C-alpha cells in the first residue's frame, strides 16, 4: 500500500534521456533507465561526466536523509565497505515547482543471487551465506541490524555479495522499520520485530531456503511445521540444514557463531575430492568441472575461515 501511495504523490516519470539538475549543488544527471521502486522512492540508473550511478528520488526528505546518513556511516565500518558508496544529495524542482529530495550513490553492477548460483553446486549457497554473515558481523558490531534483508537487496558483484539498499537498517532495540514477510521472523512466529542480530540471522536462513525454493511459500496454519517440512525436503547439504535449524532454535547469538557453523561443514566436505582416484576424476568433462569448482570452494573457505579468527 505504501508504494501505491508514493506513486500517487509523484508528479513525474523520468524517461531515458531526461536530465535532472540539483537545486543546491548544481550537478546534472542524465537518466538511463528505471531500476526499481520501493516504499519511499524510485531508483534510476543515471550518468554524470561519463560515470554511472544509482539515483533515488522520493517525497519524504527526512526518510531519504536517514538513508543518506546510513550510506555515509556504513561506507566503511571497521575498514570494511558494506553498502554502496555515497556520492551526492540534493533537491530537484519539477516543472510544477514542486521540490523532491534525491540522493546519488554507487551503482553496484552484478547478478542476482539465484542467477549467480544457477548451475553451481549447493555448497555455494553456504559460501554466499558465509560472505553475507561476515559483513553482518561488522554491521552488528556497530549496533545496527540490516532489517529488510532479502534477495532483492543483494547482488553478487565480482563473486562477492554486495548490499544495494540500506533503507531498512535499524539501530538495535528499536522496532524494525521495513520488513518483507517471507524473511521476517515475526511472520513465522520465531520472535519479535525488535532489531537485534538474530533478526538478521533468521533472514539469512530464509534467503538460503529461497535459493532452493524460488517460489516463496506461505506459512500456513502451523508456520513452524511448514518451515521444518520445507527444510527437510530442501536440496542442500545436510550441514546447511543443521545450521539453519540451529538458527531457528536460537542457538546462535551472533553472525560469527552462525558463520562458523557453515565454515566447519564446508571444511569437512572440502576433503572429499582427495579420496577420488585419478581414473574416476577423468571420467567426464563435467566431473573435471566439478573438481575445479571444489578447488575454488577450498580457496574461498580457507580464506573466510582464516578471516573469522582475526
N, C-alpha and C positions, 0 to 999 in steps of 0.2 A: 504494500500500500504506500509506503514511503516513497518508492520510486515513481509511482504514478503521480503523487502529489508534486514531486520535484519537476517532472516533465511539464506539468501544467503551469508552473511558475516561470519556467524559462521561455523567453520570447524569441529565441534564436535557434538556428540549427546550422552549425558550421559545416559547410560543404568543402570538398577538396579544393585547395587554391585560395580559400578565404584567408585574409590576413588579420591578425589580432594584435593591436598595439597597446602596451601597458600605459595607463594614465600617469603614473608617477615615475617609473624607471625609463619609459620611452622605448623599451625593447619591442621589436616586431617579430611575430611568429607566423609562419605560413602553415596552415592546416593541411595535413596529408590525408588523414582518414580518421574515422572514429574507432577507438579501441574498445570502449565499453562504458557502462554507466552503473551507478550504484545509488545508495540512499541519499548521498549528499553531493553528488556531482557527476559530470560526464568527463571521460578521459579521451583525449585525442593524441594522435601521433602528429608531431609538428617539426618544423625545421627552422633554424636560425643560423645565419652565417656558415652554412654548409654542415652544421651539426644537427643531429637528430635527437629529439627529446620527447617526453610524455608531458602533456599539459592537462591539468584538471581544473575545470571551471564549475562553479556552483552558485548557490544563492545565500548560503549561510557562512559569512566571513569568519565568525568565531569557530565554527566547526572545521573549516579549512585551515585556520591558523593553528589549531591543535595538531592537525596532520603535519603541517609545516614544521612545527616545533619537534614533533616526533622524528621527522626525517633528519633534522639538524642534530638531534640528540643521538640518534642511532646510526648516523652515517659512519661513525667509528666509535664503538664501545669496546673498551679494553683492547684496543689495537685490532679489532675485527670489524670489517664492514658488513653491516646487516642489511638494512633496507636500501632502496635506490638513493643516489646522491641528490641532495637539494641543489637547485640551480637558481630559481628566481621566484618572486612572489609580487603580485601587483593587482590592480583593478582594471577592468575593461568596461568601457561605456558603450552601450548599444546605440543603434540609430534612434531609438525611442528615449535616449538619455537615461536609461536605467543602468545602474552600476552593478557589475558582477565581479566577485573576487576570483582570482585564479592563481595557481602556482605551477611551476615547471620543475620537473625532476628528470633524472637519468632515465633513458629508455632502455630497459633490460630486454635484450633480444634473445629468444630461446624457444624451447619446446615445452609443451605441457608435460606433466609427469606421465600420463598414460601414453602419449606418443613416444616419449623417450624410452619407456620401459617395454614397449612393444617389441617382441622377438627376443628379448633378453631373458636370462634365467630368473627364476623367482627370488634368487638371492639378492638381486639388485633392488628389490623392494626394501630389504633390510638395510642395504647400503645407503639408499636415499634417506631412510629414517635416521640412520646414524648421522648423516650430514645435517639434517634438519634439527636433530636434538643437540648437536654441537653448537649451532647458532642460538638455539633456545637457552642453552646454558648461560651464555653471555647476557641475553636479554633478561632472564630471570635474576641474574646476579645484580642487575641494575634496578631490580624491584618492579618489573613490569611483566605482564602476560601478553602474548600476541592477540588473544581474544578470538577474532574471527579467522582462525587458522583453517584453511580449506584449499583444495587443489587449484581453484581459480586464482588464489592469491600467491601461487608459487609457479616458478618457471625453472627449467633445467637449462642453464646457460654455461656452455663450455664444461659440461659434465659436473656442474656444481649447482645445487639448489639455491635459488635466489628468491627473496621476498619482493613482491611488486606492489603491495598495498599495506600500509601500516595504520590505516584508519581505525582499526579495531583495537590497537594496543591500549591496554588499560593498566593503571597502577595497581599493585597488589592490594587486596582487601576492599576494593571498590566493585560495584556492580559492572559486569561485562556490558559494554555499551553497544557492541554489534556482535551478532552471532548468526550462524546458519544451523538450523535444527539437526541435520544429519551428523554434524561434528560436535554438537553441544551435549555435554554430559547431563545437563538438566533434562533435556528431551528424552534421554534414555534412562533416566532415573538413577544416575550414578553420581549425583552430587548437585550442588547449587550452582548458580551463575555468578558466584563471587570470584573475583580474579585471584588466581594463585597458580603456581607451577603445574599442579596436577590437572588444571583445566586444559592447558595446552597438551599435556601428555595424552589425555583422552582423545583429543582431536588428532594427534599423530596416529593413534591406533586406528581411528576411523578412516584416515587417509590411506593407510595400508590396506584396509578392507576394501576400500573403493577401487584399489588397483586390481583386485580380483573380481569385484562386483561392480562393473562400470555403471550399471543402472542402480541408483540409490534405492534402498529398500526402506519401508516404513517400520515403525516399532511394533505394531500390532497390539494385541491385548496384554501381552507379557513381554515388555521390552528386553528384560534380561535374558529370557528364554530365546527370544528372536536372535539376539547377538550371539549367544552361545551356539545356537544351531548354525548360524552363518559362519562362525569361526571354525566349527568342527568340519564343515564341508569346504572351507576355503582352500584353494590350490596354492599353498605356500608352505615353506619348510616348517617342520614341527617346532623348531626352536622359536620361530617367529610367533606361532600360536601361543607358546608358553609365555613369552614376554608380554604379548598383548593381554592375555588372561591375567597375568600378574598386575598389569597396569589397572585393569578393571577392578581388581580386588584391593587396590590402593596400596600395593606393596612398594611402589616407587614414590619417593618424596621429591625427587629431583630429576631433571633431564639427564644428568650424568649417570644416575643409577640405571635408568632405562636404557641408555646408550650402551652401557657396559654389558647388559643382558644380550643385546644384539651382537656386540663385538665378540663375546665369548662363543656364541653359536656359530658365527661366521668363521672364527679361527679354527674351530673343530672341523668344520666342513672343508676348510682350506686344505687339510692334509689328505683328503680322499683321493685326488688325482695321482698322488705319489704311488699308490698301490696299483695303478693301471699299467699293464705291460706295454712295451713299445708296439708290439703287433696289434694290440687292441686299440692303441691310440691312433694307428694309421688306417683303421678300417674305412673311414669315410671322411670327406672334407668337412662334414657337419660336426663330427666328433673333434676334428682338429680345431675347428672354430670354437667349440665349447672349451677346449683346453686353453686356447688363447684368452677366452673370457675369464677363465679361472685365474690365469696369471694376472690379469688386470684387477680382478677382485682381491687377489692376495696382496698386491701392492697397495691398493686403497685401504684394505682392512688394516694392514700393518701400519700405514701412515696414521689412520684415525686412532688405532689402538695406542700408538705412542703418544699422540697429542692428548689423549684423555688423562695421561698421568703427569702432564706438565703443570 
